[in-house]
Amino acid sequence: MTSTSERAAHRRAHAGRLSLRLGLLALVAIGIAGATLELAFERHWQSPVQLIPWATLALLTVALVLLAVSDSPRTLTVVRVLALVVLLAAAYGVFVHVSVNYGAGASDSEWSTLSPLTQWWYALTKTVGFAPPLAPGMLAQSALMLLLASLTSKKREPAGLGT
């Protein structure tokens, strides 16, 4: 049997975990909305490759809704797999953006005089080219927050089994 103070501490801990979960889910939703607006403002749909982030946003939205309504083991597995797919797509997006910027550097007459490390640094930092390499990071950040939210539980643990 647990004391009243132990039950109160357990309730406070559960409320803290629930608040953390809701906060993470809200941040994921804000990230999805922000990335959607950014892609729309940039008219990011000119080629099949540019549709990849739209697909990842759809996956993130599905995963967010699933996690918001259920935290069954099956749902958690699906959410985590979807988040990992988005992380991989985001990494690919960074690679594509840096590569596009690197290719744009060839139009600069001094490009060939730079060291390869400097060329890649310029491509990564968007000193050359127009593709923002860190934009896919918004997707990665939302996917990571979704993974973190999947580690919290919205269910109250039975009395006496607190963490």
Summary of the structure (lengths in Angstrom):
residues: 163
radius of gyration: 21.3
end to end distance: 15.8
largest distance: 78.5
contacts: 460
relative contact order: 0.17
helix: 74%
strand: 0%
